[in-house]
Amino acid sequence: MNDPLSIQRRTFLARAGLSLGGAALSGLLARDGLAAGSPSPASLALAGRASGAVYPLHHPPRAKSVIFLCLAGGPSHLETFDYKPVLAQRDGQDMPESVTAGQPIAQLQGKKLVCLGPRTGFSQRGEGGALVSDLLPKLGGLSHKLAIVRSMVTEQINHDPAHTFMNCGTALSGRPSMGAWVTYGLGSEADDLPGFVVMTSKVGRNPQPIAARQWHSGFLPGQFQGVEFTTSGAPVHYVDNPPGVSAAHQRDLIDTVAALEHHRLGSVADPEIATRVKQYELAFRMQASVPQLADLSDETAETLALYGAEPGKATVGTNCLMARRLVERGVRFVHLYHSDWDHHSGIDSFLQEICPPTDQAAAALLVDLERRGLLDETLVLIGGEFGRTPMGQGNKDGIGRDHHIKGFSMALAGGGIKAGITHGETDDFGYNAIKDIVHVRDLHATMLHLLGIDHGKFTVEYQGLDAKLTGVEPAKPVTAIMA
């Protein structure tokens, strides 16, 4: 029979690593640019720390939080931020083979490639006079607040792996998402809300499916996983107590479960036990905070109209308003997935349907953040997983564009971003990024830099490697778009 006072070898080693090795760990972390005493993922969860793993930060931050409005499905840069007059002139003509030879194409591979000119006009907008699509008049009117990057590139040409690459820095499923990395590194300023919140919306056609692994914590402790909120019905599943269960009864239950978990934690140093205890406590506090957060009755009629918000409906306007309310309350990362941008056919009608509410909501978010003094500390990203081809797809009545990874556009604003600039360019056809190319890894490095984190030093040991959001390939912050 085992001695009740004995512990297993693995438990002893785990405890030793968190106690006797603490001084050595502190020295190593300090040497590598992390904080003296900054914990590993396991010890961070065991310690129950609210602050992040990167403490103090590697350099002064320019932003405290991030809102990523992800236009899921791949918006066409050729109808949004990248006007191509040569492509317009060549509309209906064969695409020069010299442009596309040897390049990966999704559904058009092996087919005749014909130029498809821009489907909308472009106008100089905002105080800086940037050329922006007539489909985005409100956001274009704020172009003096934006850094428009016209030279984005990615590596994955199909939706799911491209989303995974954009969100997680790799096409491999099961890795931490960018929101998980950010909240792990920085912690959260919200005691009664998750540090990482996800919301979805759609318009019209069949939406691009988004899997929950896009906001997973991967090999980081589970407490850093994104929590999905809805703006129709209860914001979070089971946020309300069942009939007959009072807050006092719920508190007793949480205390009892936490005591059992702590008892187990005393014999098995498993970081996921600590994570569960923290999440039970957070869930209890959310029962009070979430209904208040979701109640938009304290917003003025002017604010609701500004966003085009519809309380109780999961629209892009409502979600953008909720994003402002979340960062206002200290949430670190808000990921908004707005679907239906996968326009292989019917691009004319679909853009007319989806662009107006998106344009209104995105512009309102920037205006509202600024007037509340939050824009300078909130990094806003607007874009999709890739762009669309300059070649047409489908028939004349239902023309569309295929997936495109060699050059597309994103817009950034807020914390630390240089306002009123365009960065990079594609060729005359909008096919290849040819100047100041920005890889997805560079975008991640830029985001982390603005949050005060050196992406090269922000690593977690996983399967014998120093894993990081930006991966093992070269990446660098894009200083040209920083204020």
QUITAJO-V628254 format. One record per run of one state. SS is the DSSP state (hx for helix, st for strand, lp for the rest). FROM is the first residue (numbers start at 1). TO is the last residue. If there is no record, write none. Layout:
# QUITAJO-V628254
ss: [SS:SS]
from: [FROM:FROM]
to: [TO:TO]
This chain:
# QUITAJO-V628254
ss: [lp:hx:lp:hx:lp:hx:lp:st:lp:st:lp:hx:lp:hx:lp:st:lp:hx:lp:st:lp:st:lp:st:hx:lp:hx:st:lp:hx:lp:hx:st:lp:st:lp:hx:lp:hx:lp:st:lp:hx:lp:hx:lp:hx:lp:hx:lp:hx:lp:st:lp:hx:lp:hx:st:lp:st:lp:st:lp:st:lp:st:lp:st:lp:st:lp:st:lp:st:hx:lp:st:lp:st:lp:hx:st:lp]
from: [1:9:19:22:32:41:48:51:52:65:72:77:80:85:90:94:95:97:101:114:116:122:126:130:134:141:143:146:154:159:169:178:187:188:196:202:212:216:222:225:227:229:247:268:271:295:296:299:301:308:316:329:333:339:347:372:375:378:384:387:394:400:405:408:415:417:418:421:424:425:427:433:436:438:440:451:460:463:465:468:479:482:483]
to: [8:18:21:31:40:47:50:51:64:71:76:79:84:89:93:94:96:100:113:115:121:125:129:133:140:142:145:153:158:168:177:186:187:195:201:211:215:221:224:226:228:246:267:270:294:295:298:300:307:315:328:332:338:346:371:374:377:383:386:393:399:404:407:414:416:417:420:423:424:426:432:435:437:439:450:459:462:464:467:478:481:482:483]
